[in-house]
Amino acid sequence: MEVPAAPATNGNENKGLKTLISLYSSCLWNRVVGFVPFNDSNFLGKIPIYFRGRSRKRRACLPLPLPSNSLQYSPVTTEASRVCDVLHDILEHIFSNLHNIQKNMQFWQSRAEGSNAQKVKFMVLERGPQAFIEGTIQLIHGCVAEGSSIKNICLSASAHISERIAILTNLRCSLATFLAEVYMEIDRFGEELLRDPENSLPSLLIRINGLFFKLEASVGHLHAMRQCDSSVEGSYSVPLLFEKLPEINQEGSQWTDCEIRDAINLVYQNLEKLDSYLSYIVAKHRKPRKVTQYWIRYTCGVVGLSVCSMWLIGHSRLMGSPDIDNWLREARDSTIGFFSDHVEQPLLSIRDELFETFRKRHRGMMDLEEVQLTSNSLHRMLLAFSEQTKGQKFPENAPDQEMLEIVMARYEKELTHPITNLLNGELARAMLIQVQKLKLDIETAMLELNQILRANEINFAILAALPAFFLSLVLIMVVRAWFKQDTRAEGRGRIARLQRRLLVVEVEKKIMQYRTFVDQGMEKDAQCVYGLLLYSLDRLYHAVERHAKATGEWQWLSQDIIDLGKPSLQTEHKLRVTARLERVYDCLLPSLKRQ
């Protein structure tokens, strides 16, 4: 057990030498910079360009646990804002790494909860062509040898998934514990950081540096967890080794500008090392990429696209074929015809019906006059026939129905001797009167039908435009669905609203778990759960920000989320806050379609 001590000692010596060289080089650079006059001579100065240039774009995350009256310090000094920037960067890096770990963990947990058939499908079809060939060979070999090949694949899938879940769970717990400790330290030094940052920052930096080394110790045993028959390709990188603060004036009450700059630079160096280490470890245990998971679909798509491309080339001008030109011409003519028949002409018809009403009314009056002329002619014919038949004078306003009965009675009498009466009687005259009556009935029916058609011209034009309308509606729905396909908690749809409510449920569960672990004296587990609580609050903070600002609720909602992360707040009060979140704020209410 004593043999490995020598390499460790050499490693510590090399590490101390690198730290000493970095310290003196930084001090020398700061001395050179000190000779250059700056307008801003604050104690922090400017963070070196090396770290500012490589910093990531800042995103909205859970605010620092500073006092609620922190605004009264901001007009006085700018040192407080610079301290907040450093602490904000620490939290941002931790939240980002936790989110990356959580996404991959959720994927592997969903695969672990699947059935054996789903696990076999994942091992054979969703890990790339090489895994597909190996899995197929294993299945064929098992069928030939009459062995349980599917059972072996299920066992290897369970081992494959459980190994990744174990590593990612350990990483998440270590990082969540580190987050909780940093957040509590910031909460402990909060008011002093704003009131006297020059004296309180050194103590906080020393504490944070110590937390980095606790994180190094908690993550360092991942190498021991690696199994000899691990499915993870390659070996782990160099163990995580953070830079240590120099032993110069660590216990002093006040640091010089050079020492504070070096300490801040050291924090950023450690953050960069942490990011590099975690990105490497997570990349070894990450979920397969989309291209790897759906490589069969993509392969079929590429093959189909290649076949279609060859077919199109065979019918193109490149091969001397005019087929594509003809198809394009026909498609253009069909499109123009569809637009003309179902868009342009119906709109023109609606316009004519709306703006040419008076012209159509005039035309309708002329049709009515023609019918009236036929009616007057029939009346005169009936009147003359009735007077001649009865031998008496009828008034001018005699009803047509009465005279028509006289005509029909004479007509029936004349039909007894049709040939004789056709030549010498009144049969021909009676038949002509009936033809005139039939003409009047036809014209009256046509007039009514014409009026019905004219009254419904707008309806017919709308019916002709319905295909174009429905096509436009379908296109709008497709575009709207494409824009609202983001189902994350930041989205606008019903699923996104449900995700935000589930985040509140997750926060409430973490609060209860934290309280349970504290009551049972399980301090380590309580810190891990508290870090996961802060991560859930960060996700909730980021998810509701845009929606709450749009509805004007952001001022109160953000303060409630910050209160949920305060370590000193009682559990009962936090549970009341979570109940208020689900009951009051619009972006966290249930979907209206479910109500």
Backbone torsions as a table, in degrees:
resi	resn	phi	psi	omega
1	MET	NA	-16.5	-178.4
2	GLU	-88.3	-12.5	-174.6
3	VAL	-66.0	-43.4	-176.7
4	PRO	-70.1	-0.3	-177.2
5	ALA	-68.1	-33.1	-177.4
6	ALA	-63.7	-49.2	177.6
7	PRO	-60.7	-35.9	179.9
8	ALA	-66.2	-39.2	178.5
9	THR	-64.1	-43.0	177.9
10	ASN	-62.4	-39.6	179.2
11	GLY	-64.2	-39.8	179.1
12	ASN	-66.6	-38.2	178.3
13	GLU	-64.2	-44.1	178.4
14	ASN	-62.8	-39.8	179.1
15	LYS	-64.6	-43.2	178.1
16	GLY	-64.9	-36.2	177.9
17	LEU	-65.2	-43.8	178.9
18	LYS	-63.4	-39.1	179.2
19	THR	-65.0	-41.5	-179.8
20	LEU	-64.8	-42.4	178.9
21	ILE	-63.7	-43.0	179.4
22	SER	-63.9	-37.7	-179.6
23	LEU	-63.7	-51.6	-176.2
24	TYR	-69.4	-34.2	177.0
25	SER	-65.7	-40.2	178.2
26	SER	-66.2	-41.6	178.5
27	CYS	-62.4	-42.4	179.3
28	LEU	-61.9	-42.8	179.5
29	TRP	-65.1	-40.2	179.5
30	ASN	-66.9	-33.8	176.4
31	ARG	-65.7	-40.6	178.3
32	VAL	-65.0	-41.9	179.0
33	VAL	-66.1	-29.8	-179.3
34	GLY	-64.5	-25.4	178.6
35	PHE	-75.1	-18.5	-178.3
36	VAL	-84.9	125.5	-178.3
37	PRO	-72.2	128.3	175.2
38	PHE	-116.1	148.0	174.8
39	ASN	-68.4	-35.2	-179.5
40	ASP	-99.2	110.0	-177.6
41	SER	-109.3	33.1	179.3
42	ASN	-67.6	165.8	-170.7
43	PHE	-71.2	-23.0	178.8
44	LEU	-90.1	-26.3	-177.7
45	GLY	61.1	-139.3	-179.7
46	LYS	-114.3	139.2	175.8
47	ILE	-69.6	141.9	-176.3
48	PRO	-55.1	149.1	-176.7
49	ILE	-63.1	-29.2	-177.1
50	TYR	-58.4	-42.8	-177.6
51	PHE	-84.7	-33.5	178.7
52	ARG	-69.9	-32.9	-179.1
53	GLY	-71.7	-29.0	-177.5
54	ARG	-97.2	0.7	-179.9
55	SER	-71.8	150.0	-178.1
56	ARG	-83.7	163.7	176.5
57	LYS	-65.5	129.2	-174.7
58	ARG	-74.9	136.7	177.8
59	ARG	-120.5	164.8	179.6
60	ALA	-70.8	123.1	176.8
61	CYS	-135.6	178.5	-178.0
62	LEU	-57.9	125.4	-177.7
63	PRO	-64.1	163.9	178.2
64	LEU	-68.6	148.2	179.7
65	PRO	-78.8	66.9	-179.6
66	LEU	-95.2	161.0	179.6
67	PRO	-59.1	152.9	-178.1
68	SER	-66.8	-22.6	178.5
69	ASN	-96.8	31.0	-175.8
70	SER	-69.8	-16.5	-178.0
71	LEU	-67.4	-22.8	-177.5
72	GLN	-72.7	-15.1	179.0
73	TYR	-90.8	-23.5	-172.9
74	SER	-64.7	-36.4	178.4
75	PRO	-71.6	-15.5	-173.3
76	VAL	-83.2	-50.8	-176.2
77	THR	-133.6	153.9	173.3
78	THR	-98.2	-8.6	177.9
79	GLU	-63.0	-37.4	-179.5
80	ALA	-62.6	-40.5	179.7
81	SER	-66.7	-36.1	178.2
82	ARG	-69.2	-37.7	174.9
83	VAL	-62.5	-42.6	178.7
84	CYS	-62.7	-35.2	178.0
85	ASP	-63.5	-42.2	179.4
86	VAL	-63.4	-47.3	-178.9
87	LEU	-66.7	-36.0	178.0
88	HIS	-64.2	-38.7	178.1
89	ASP	-63.8	-37.8	178.0
90	ILE	-61.7	-49.2	179.9
91	LEU	-63.8	-38.7	-178.8
92	GLU	-63.1	-43.0	178.2
93	HIS	-63.0	-41.6	-178.4
94	ILE	-67.0	-45.6	179.3
95	PHE	-61.0	-40.4	-179.5
96	SER	-64.6	-43.9	179.2
97	ASN	-67.7	-38.2	177.2
98	LEU	-63.6	-39.4	179.7
99	HIS	-64.6	-40.6	178.5
100	ASN	-63.6	-43.1	178.7
101	ILE	-65.7	-42.0	-176.9
102	GLN	-64.7	-39.9	178.8
103	LYS	-60.3	-45.3	-179.9
104	ASN	-69.2	-35.9	177.9
105	MET	-64.2	-42.0	179.5
106	GLN	-62.1	-37.5	178.1
107	PHE	-63.3	-48.9	-177.9
108	TRP	-67.9	-34.0	176.7
109	GLN	-66.4	-37.7	176.7
110	SER	-65.3	-36.4	176.5
111	ARG	-70.0	-35.2	179.2
112	ALA	-67.8	-30.3	179.9
113	GLU	-82.2	-6.7	-179.0
114	GLY	-74.6	168.7	179.1
115	SER	-76.9	174.3	179.0
116	ASN	-63.7	-37.1	178.4
117	ALA	-63.8	-39.6	178.1
118	GLN	-67.4	-36.1	178.1
119	LYS	-67.7	-41.1	177.2
120	VAL	-63.3	-42.1	177.8
121	LYS	-59.9	-41.5	179.6
122	PHE	-65.9	-45.5	-176.9
123	MET	-66.7	-31.7	-174.5
124	VAL	-96.3	-41.9	-168.7
125	LEU	-105.8	-15.3	-171.5
126	GLU	-118.1	20.5	179.1
127	ARG	-124.9	17.7	175.1
128	GLY	103.0	169.8	-177.7
129	PRO	-62.3	-38.1	-178.6
130	GLN	-64.9	-43.9	177.2
131	ALA	-65.1	-33.4	177.8
132	PHE	-64.2	-43.7	179.6
133	ILE	-66.2	-44.7	-179.7
134	GLU	-64.2	-42.7	179.3
135	GLY	-65.6	-38.9	178.7
136	THR	-64.6	-43.6	177.9
137	ILE	-61.8	-40.0	179.2
138	GLN	-65.5	-40.0	178.5
139	LEU	-66.4	-42.9	179.3
140	ILE	-64.9	-42.2	178.6
141	HIS	-62.2	-39.5	179.0
142	GLY	-66.9	-37.8	178.4
143	CYS	-67.8	-39.0	179.7
144	VAL	-69.6	-42.1	-178.1
145	ALA	-83.8	-0.4	-179.1
146	GLU	56.5	41.9	177.3
147	GLY	-104.8	177.0	179.9
148	SER	-92.6	73.1	-178.2
149	SER	-67.8	-38.2	-179.7
150	ILE	-65.2	-39.2	177.6
151	LYS	-64.2	-39.6	178.4
152	ASN	-65.3	-39.1	178.2
153	ILE	-66.1	-39.0	177.4
154	CYS	-63.0	-41.0	178.5
155	LEU	-65.7	-42.9	178.3
156	SER	-66.1	-34.5	177.0
157	ALA	-65.8	-42.3	178.4
158	SER	-62.4	-42.7	177.8
159	ALA	-65.8	-41.6	179.3
160	HIS	-59.1	-44.6	-176.3
161	ILE	-76.2	-43.9	-176.4
162	SER	-65.1	-35.0	178.2
163	GLU	-62.2	-43.4	-179.3
164	ARG	-70.2	-36.9	178.0
165	ILE	-65.6	-39.9	-179.1
166	ALA	-63.8	-45.7	-178.9
167	ILE	-66.1	-45.8	-178.4
168	LEU	-67.7	-35.0	177.1
169	THR	-65.2	-41.8	178.3
170	ASN	-64.2	-43.2	177.2
171	LEU	-61.1	-44.9	-179.3
172	ARG	-63.0	-42.1	-179.9
173	CYS	-64.8	-43.7	179.8
174	SER	-63.6	-43.8	-178.6
175	LEU	-70.0	-36.7	177.7
176	ALA	-66.6	-38.4	176.4
177	THR	-63.8	-43.3	177.3
178	PHE	-61.5	-41.9	178.4
179	LEU	-62.2	-44.7	179.7
180	ALA	-62.2	-42.4	-179.5
181	GLU	-66.3	-42.2	178.2
182	VAL	-63.9	-42.9	-178.5
183	TYR	-64.1	-39.2	178.8
184	MET	-68.1	-37.3	177.0
185	GLU	-64.3	-42.2	178.0
186	ILE	-63.5	-40.3	178.1
187	ASP	-64.7	-35.6	-179.6
188	ARG	-70.2	-37.3	-178.0
189	PHE	-96.6	8.1	-169.6
190	GLY	-54.6	-57.6	-175.6
191	GLU	-67.9	-37.2	178.7
192	GLU	-66.6	-35.2	178.6
193	LEU	-61.8	-36.2	-179.7
194	LEU	-82.0	-34.8	-177.6
195	ARG	-82.0	-42.0	-178.0
196	ASP	-140.5	71.6	-176.2
197	PRO	-66.1	-26.3	-176.3
198	GLU	-66.9	-29.6	-179.1
199	ASN	-98.6	-29.8	-176.3
200	SER	-87.7	-24.7	-177.9
201	LEU	-62.6	-41.8	179.7
202	PRO	-57.5	-42.9	179.7
203	SER	-63.9	-40.4	179.7
204	LEU	-66.6	-40.2	179.7
205	LEU	-64.9	-36.5	177.5
206	ILE	-65.0	-42.3	178.7
207	ARG	-63.6	-44.6	-178.6
208	ILE	-65.0	-38.3	177.1
209	ASN	-63.0	-38.1	175.3
210	GLY	-65.6	-34.8	177.8
211	LEU	-67.9	-33.9	175.8
212	PHE	-59.9	-40.8	-179.1
213	PHE	-73.7	-30.0	172.2
214	LYS	-64.9	-38.9	176.7
215	LEU	-65.8	-38.6	177.8
216	GLU	-60.9	-39.9	179.9
217	ALA	-70.6	-36.1	-178.2
218	SER	-74.4	-30.2	-179.7
219	VAL	-87.8	-21.0	-172.3
220	GLY	-65.0	-22.0	-177.1
221	HIS	-84.9	7.8	176.8
222	LEU	-64.1	-29.8	178.6
223	HIS	-64.5	-34.0	179.4
224	ALA	-72.9	-24.4	179.6
225	MET	-76.4	-15.1	-176.9
226	ARG	-69.2	127.5	-178.4
227	GLN	-82.1	156.2	-179.2
228	CYS	-67.2	-34.2	178.3
229	ASP	-102.6	38.7	-176.3
230	SER	-63.9	144.3	177.4
231	SER	-85.8	-1.9	178.3
232	VAL	-79.4	126.0	-177.7
233	GLU	-75.7	144.7	177.0
234	GLY	78.0	179.3	179.6
235	SER	-109.1	161.4	178.3
236	TYR	-68.4	156.7	180.0
237	SER	-75.1	-173.7	177.7
238	VAL	-62.2	139.8	-179.3
239	PRO	-55.4	152.3	-178.2
240	LEU	-69.2	120.9	-179.5
241	LEU	-130.8	113.4	-179.9
242	PHE	-87.8	157.4	174.4
243	GLU	-80.3	143.4	-176.9
244	LYS	-105.8	143.5	176.5
245	LEU	-63.1	141.4	177.9
246	PRO	-64.4	159.0	-177.5
247	GLU	-80.6	12.2	-175.7
248	ILE	-84.4	117.9	170.3
249	ASN	55.2	39.1	178.4
250	GLN	-71.2	-30.7	-176.9
251	GLU	-95.2	1.9	-178.7
252	GLY	-71.4	159.7	-178.3
253	SER	-80.1	-22.5	-177.7
254	GLN	-146.1	138.0	179.6
255	TRP	-102.9	158.9	174.5
256	THR	-79.8	167.2	179.1
257	ASP	-59.9	-40.0	-179.0
258	CYS	-63.7	-42.4	-179.0
259	GLU	-68.2	-37.0	179.2
260	ILE	-68.2	-40.4	177.5
261	ARG	-63.0	-43.0	-179.9
262	ASP	-64.3	-38.3	179.9
263	ALA	-66.7	-40.8	178.8
264	ILE	-66.7	-42.1	176.7
265	ASN	-60.8	-36.1	179.5
266	LEU	-66.6	-37.3	176.7
267	VAL	-61.5	-44.0	179.9
268	TYR	-67.8	-35.0	175.6
269	GLN	-63.2	-43.7	178.7
270	ASN	-65.1	-38.0	176.5
271	LEU	-63.4	-39.8	178.9
272	GLU	-66.7	-40.1	177.3
273	LYS	-64.7	-40.1	179.2
274	LEU	-63.6	-43.1	178.6
275	ASP	-62.0	-43.9	-178.7
276	SER	-64.3	-43.7	-178.5
277	TYR	-65.6	-46.8	-178.2
278	LEU	-67.0	-38.6	178.6
279	SER	-63.5	-36.3	178.5
280	TYR	-69.1	-46.9	-178.4
281	ILE	-66.0	-43.6	-179.0
282	VAL	-66.9	-36.1	178.2
283	ALA	-62.8	-31.2	177.5
284	LYS	-71.0	-26.8	-175.4
285	HIS	-119.7	17.6	-176.8
286	ARG	-76.0	164.1	175.9
287	LYS	-70.6	153.8	178.2
288	PRO	-62.5	148.9	178.3
289	ARG	-68.1	162.9	179.9
290	LYS	-59.0	-38.2	179.7
291	VAL	-64.5	-35.4	179.5
292	THR	-73.5	-41.6	-178.5
293	GLN	-65.7	-40.4	-175.4
294	TYR	-111.8	38.7	-176.5
295	TRP	-67.5	-29.5	178.8
296	ILE	-66.5	-44.4	178.4
297	ARG	-62.4	-45.0	-179.5
298	TYR	-64.1	-38.8	178.7
299	THR	-64.0	-45.6	177.4
300	CYS	-62.5	-38.4	177.5
301	GLY	-63.9	-41.8	178.5
302	VAL	-66.0	-42.6	178.2
303	VAL	-63.1	-45.5	178.7
304	GLY	-62.9	-40.4	177.8
305	LEU	-64.9	-37.9	178.6
306	SER	-65.6	-43.0	178.9
307	VAL	-62.9	-44.3	178.6
308	CYS	-62.8	-38.6	179.1
309	SER	-64.3	-43.6	177.9
310	MET	-63.9	-38.6	178.8
311	TRP	-65.9	-40.5	178.4
312	LEU	-66.8	-39.5	178.2
313	ILE	-63.4	-37.5	178.9
314	GLY	-64.8	-24.8	179.9
315	HIS	-105.5	13.6	-177.5
316	SER	-101.4	178.8	179.3
317	ARG	-66.7	-23.4	-179.4
318	LEU	-60.7	-31.6	178.7
319	MET	-102.3	12.8	177.8
320	GLY	76.0	21.8	-178.2
321	SER	-108.6	133.0	178.9
322	PRO	-91.9	15.3	-173.4
323	ASP	-63.0	-45.8	-177.0
324	ILE	-63.7	-40.9	177.7
325	ASP	-61.8	-41.1	178.5
326	ASN	-65.6	-41.3	179.2
327	TRP	-65.4	-40.1	177.8
328	LEU	-64.3	-40.2	179.5
329	ARG	-65.5	-42.7	178.3
330	GLU	-65.9	-39.8	178.1
331	ALA	-64.1	-39.9	178.3
332	ARG	-65.1	-44.2	179.6
333	ASP	-64.4	-40.1	178.4
334	SER	-64.6	-40.3	178.8
335	THR	-65.3	-44.2	178.9
336	ILE	-63.4	-41.8	178.4
337	GLY	-64.0	-42.3	177.7
338	PHE	-62.7	-43.0	179.7
339	PHE	-64.0	-40.8	-179.6
340	SER	-68.4	-42.6	-175.4
341	ASP	-76.8	-34.8	-171.3
342	HIS	-112.9	-2.4	178.5
343	VAL	-127.1	-59.2	-173.2
344	GLU	-69.4	-54.0	-177.4
345	GLN	-63.3	-44.0	175.8
346	PRO	-60.3	-38.5	178.1
347	LEU	-67.1	-39.6	176.8
348	LEU	-65.4	-38.2	178.0
349	SER	-64.0	-42.9	177.4
350	ILE	-63.2	-41.8	178.1
351	ARG	-61.9	-44.7	179.7
352	ASP	-63.3	-38.5	-179.7
353	GLU	-67.4	-34.1	-178.4
354	LEU	-81.0	-36.1	-172.6
355	PHE	-106.1	-0.9	178.9
356	GLU	-124.5	37.3	-177.4
357	THR	-65.6	-40.9	-175.2
358	PHE	-67.9	-37.9	178.5
359	ARG	-64.3	-39.7	-180.0
360	LYS	-71.6	-31.2	175.8
361	ARG	-66.3	-40.0	178.9
362	HIS	-63.0	-42.3	177.9
363	ARG	-64.3	-35.7	177.4
364	GLY	-66.8	-35.7	177.3
365	MET	-64.9	-38.8	177.9
366	MET	-64.4	-39.4	178.0
367	ASP	-64.5	-38.2	178.3
368	LEU	-65.8	-35.4	178.4
369	GLU	-66.6	-37.8	177.9
370	GLU	-63.7	-42.1	177.3
371	VAL	-64.5	-37.4	179.4
372	GLN	-66.0	-37.0	176.9
373	LEU	-62.9	-44.7	176.9
374	THR	-61.4	-39.4	179.5
375	SER	-66.1	-41.7	179.0
376	ASN	-65.2	-40.7	178.8
377	SER	-62.0	-43.8	178.1
378	LEU	-62.2	-39.1	-179.9
379	HIS	-62.8	-42.9	179.4
380	ARG	-65.8	-40.1	178.7
381	MET	-62.9	-43.4	178.6
382	LEU	-64.4	-41.0	-178.5
383	LEU	-64.8	-44.6	179.8
384	ALA	-66.4	-40.9	-179.4
385	PHE	-65.5	-42.4	-178.8
386	SER	-65.7	-42.9	179.2
387	GLU	-64.1	-39.7	-180.0
388	GLN	-69.7	-38.3	-177.1
389	THR	-73.0	-44.2	-176.4
390	LYS	-85.1	-21.4	-179.3
391	GLY	72.7	27.2	178.3
392	GLN	-140.2	163.4	-177.3
393	LYS	-86.6	128.5	176.5
394	PHE	-102.6	144.0	177.2
395	PRO	-66.9	159.2	-178.1
396	GLU	-66.2	-29.7	-178.4
397	ASN	-96.2	25.1	177.4
398	ALA	-63.8	140.6	-178.7
399	PRO	-67.6	140.6	-179.3
400	ASP	-64.6	-33.7	-176.7
401	GLN	-64.9	-39.8	179.6
402	GLU	-65.9	-42.9	179.9
403	MET	-71.2	-30.8	178.3
404	LEU	-67.8	-31.5	175.8
405	GLU	-65.6	-36.4	177.5
406	ILE	-65.3	-42.6	179.2
407	VAL	-62.2	-43.5	-177.9
408	MET	-68.3	-36.8	177.2
409	ALA	-65.2	-42.8	177.0
410	ARG	-65.3	-35.7	-179.1
411	TYR	-65.5	-43.2	179.3
412	GLU	-65.2	-36.2	179.4
413	LYS	-69.1	-39.2	-179.1
414	GLU	-69.7	-24.3	-177.8
415	LEU	-71.7	-13.1	178.4
416	THR	-65.4	-34.2	175.1
417	HIS	-127.4	75.1	-170.3
418	PRO	-63.0	-42.9	-175.1
419	ILE	-69.1	-46.1	-180.0
420	THR	-64.2	-46.2	-177.1
421	ASN	-71.6	-25.9	177.8
422	LEU	-65.5	-32.2	-178.0
423	LEU	-91.9	-41.2	-174.1
424	ASN	-111.7	-16.9	-175.5
425	GLY	-98.5	-158.1	-176.3
426	GLU	-103.1	14.5	-176.6
427	LEU	-64.8	-43.9	-179.4
428	ALA	-64.0	-38.8	-180.0
429	ARG	-67.3	-40.2	178.3
430	ALA	-64.9	-38.5	177.9
431	MET	-65.2	-38.3	178.2
432	LEU	-66.1	-35.2	176.6
433	ILE	-65.3	-39.2	177.9
434	GLN	-66.8	-36.7	176.2
435	VAL	-63.3	-40.8	177.6
436	GLN	-64.0	-38.3	176.9
437	LYS	-65.8	-39.2	177.7
438	LEU	-64.5	-39.6	177.2
439	LYS	-62.2	-42.2	178.7
440	LEU	-62.8	-41.7	179.7
441	ASP	-64.2	-40.9	179.5
442	ILE	-65.2	-44.6	179.7
443	GLU	-64.1	-38.5	178.3
444	THR	-64.4	-42.1	178.7
445	ALA	-65.9	-40.2	178.2
446	MET	-65.8	-37.1	177.6
447	LEU	-63.2	-44.0	178.7
448	GLU	-64.9	-41.9	178.3
449	LEU	-63.4	-39.4	178.3
450	ASN	-62.9	-40.9	178.3
451	GLN	-64.6	-39.4	178.6
452	ILE	-64.3	-43.8	-179.8
453	LEU	-64.0	-42.5	-179.7
454	ARG	-67.5	-33.7	178.6
455	ALA	-69.3	-22.1	-177.2
456	ASN	-111.5	19.1	179.0
457	GLU	-63.1	-38.5	178.8
458	ILE	-64.5	-39.5	179.0
459	ASN	-64.3	-41.5	178.5
460	PHE	-65.2	-38.6	178.0
461	ALA	-65.4	-37.9	178.0
462	ILE	-67.5	-40.3	176.9
463	LEU	-61.4	-37.5	178.2
464	ALA	-67.8	-28.3	-179.1
465	ALA	-88.5	-5.6	-177.2
466	LEU	-60.9	-42.2	178.2
467	PRO	-57.3	-43.7	177.8
468	ALA	-65.9	-36.4	179.5
469	PHE	-65.0	-46.4	-179.8
470	PHE	-66.1	-36.7	176.8
471	LEU	-63.6	-42.8	177.1
472	SER	-63.8	-39.0	179.7
473	LEU	-64.4	-41.1	178.2
474	VAL	-64.0	-42.4	178.5
475	LEU	-62.7	-41.2	179.2
476	ILE	-64.3	-41.5	179.3
477	MET	-65.0	-38.4	178.7
478	VAL	-65.4	-44.4	179.6
479	VAL	-65.1	-41.3	179.7
480	ARG	-64.2	-42.3	177.9
481	ALA	-65.1	-34.6	178.7
482	TRP	-67.7	-38.7	178.7
483	PHE	-72.5	-28.5	-177.7
484	LYS	-102.8	20.1	-179.3
485	GLN	-75.4	-9.4	177.8
486	ASP	-71.2	105.3	-178.8
487	THR	-96.3	10.3	177.0
488	ARG	-70.6	173.7	-177.0
489	ALA	-66.1	-19.5	-179.8
490	GLU	-82.7	-9.0	-174.9
491	GLY	-74.4	-173.0	-175.5
492	ARG	-112.8	-9.3	-174.3
493	GLY	-81.6	-177.3	-179.7
494	ARG	-66.7	-38.2	-179.8
495	ILE	-66.8	-38.5	178.2
496	ALA	-64.6	-39.3	176.9
497	ARG	-63.7	-39.6	177.0
498	LEU	-63.8	-38.5	178.2
499	GLN	-63.1	-38.2	178.3
500	ARG	-66.7	-39.7	177.8
501	ARG	-66.6	-35.4	176.5
502	LEU	-67.1	-31.0	174.8
503	LEU	-63.6	-39.8	177.2
504	VAL	-64.1	-40.0	176.6
505	VAL	-62.2	-41.2	179.1
506	GLU	-64.1	-40.7	177.1
507	VAL	-61.2	-43.9	-180.0
508	GLU	-63.4	-40.3	178.1
509	LYS	-65.0	-40.6	179.6
510	LYS	-65.8	-35.5	177.7
511	ILE	-63.8	-43.2	179.2
512	MET	-67.9	-39.8	177.7
513	GLN	-64.2	-41.4	178.8
514	TYR	-61.1	-43.4	179.7
515	ARG	-63.8	-40.0	179.8
516	THR	-64.4	-44.6	-179.5
517	PHE	-67.2	-35.7	178.0
518	VAL	-66.0	-42.7	179.7
519	ASP	-64.8	-32.0	-179.8
520	GLN	-86.9	0.4	178.6
521	GLY	74.9	17.3	179.2
522	MET	-91.2	81.8	-171.6
523	GLU	-67.1	-41.3	-177.7
524	LYS	-65.1	-46.0	178.0
525	ASP	-65.5	-35.3	178.8
526	ALA	-64.7	-40.6	178.2
527	GLN	-65.8	-38.9	177.5
528	CYS	-62.8	-45.4	179.7
529	VAL	-65.6	-36.8	178.9
530	TYR	-65.6	-38.1	175.6
531	GLY	-64.3	-40.4	176.5
532	LEU	-66.8	-32.9	174.1
533	LEU	-62.4	-44.2	178.1
534	LEU	-63.3	-37.3	177.8
535	TYR	-64.7	-42.7	177.7
536	SER	-64.4	-38.2	177.2
537	LEU	-66.3	-36.2	177.1
538	ASP	-64.5	-42.9	177.1
539	ARG	-63.2	-42.6	178.3
540	LEU	-64.5	-41.6	178.9
541	TYR	-60.1	-44.2	-179.5
542	HIS	-71.8	-31.5	-176.2
543	ALA	-75.0	-34.8	-173.6
544	VAL	-97.6	-5.5	-172.3
545	GLU	-60.1	-51.9	-176.0
546	ARG	-65.1	-41.9	-178.1
547	HIS	-69.2	-40.5	-178.8
548	ALA	-68.9	-35.1	176.1
549	LYS	-66.8	-34.6	179.4
550	ALA	-68.5	-32.1	-179.0
551	THR	-97.2	-1.2	179.0
552	GLY	79.0	17.1	-178.2
553	GLU	-100.6	0.7	-168.9
554	TRP	-64.8	-36.1	-176.7
555	GLN	-60.3	-43.8	-177.6
556	TRP	-83.1	-38.3	-178.9
557	LEU	-66.4	-42.8	179.4
558	SER	-63.2	-38.6	179.2
559	GLN	-67.1	-36.3	176.6
560	ASP	-65.3	-39.8	179.4
561	ILE	-66.6	-40.1	177.8
562	ILE	-63.9	-39.0	179.1
563	ASP	-63.6	-34.0	178.9
564	LEU	-65.1	-24.7	179.8
565	GLY	-90.9	-5.5	-178.2
566	LYS	-72.0	127.8	-179.0
567	PRO	-67.7	-29.1	-174.3
568	SER	-82.6	-9.5	-177.1
569	LEU	-77.8	138.9	-177.9
570	GLN	-68.3	150.5	-177.9
571	THR	-63.1	-37.6	-179.2
572	GLU	-63.4	-40.6	178.8
573	HIS	-67.4	-38.0	178.0
574	LYS	-63.8	-39.0	178.7
575	LEU	-67.0	-34.8	175.0
576	ARG	-66.0	-35.2	178.7
577	VAL	-67.3	-43.3	179.0
578	THR	-63.5	-36.6	176.2
579	ALA	-65.3	-37.3	178.1
580	ARG	-68.5	-34.8	179.0
581	LEU	-59.6	-45.4	-177.1
582	GLU	-76.0	-17.0	-173.1
583	ARG	-102.2	-28.3	-169.0
584	VAL	-106.1	-48.6	-167.9
585	TYR	-79.7	136.8	-172.4
586	ASP	-64.3	-40.9	-176.0
587	CYS	-71.3	-8.0	179.4
588	LEU	-115.9	5.5	177.9
589	LEU	-75.4	159.0	175.9
590	PRO	-62.6	157.2	-179.9
591	SER	-64.2	141.7	-178.1
592	LEU	-64.7	-28.9	-179.8
593	LYS	-68.8	-20.7	-179.0
594	ARG	-91.2	-13.2	-176.3
595	GLN	-80.9	NA	NA
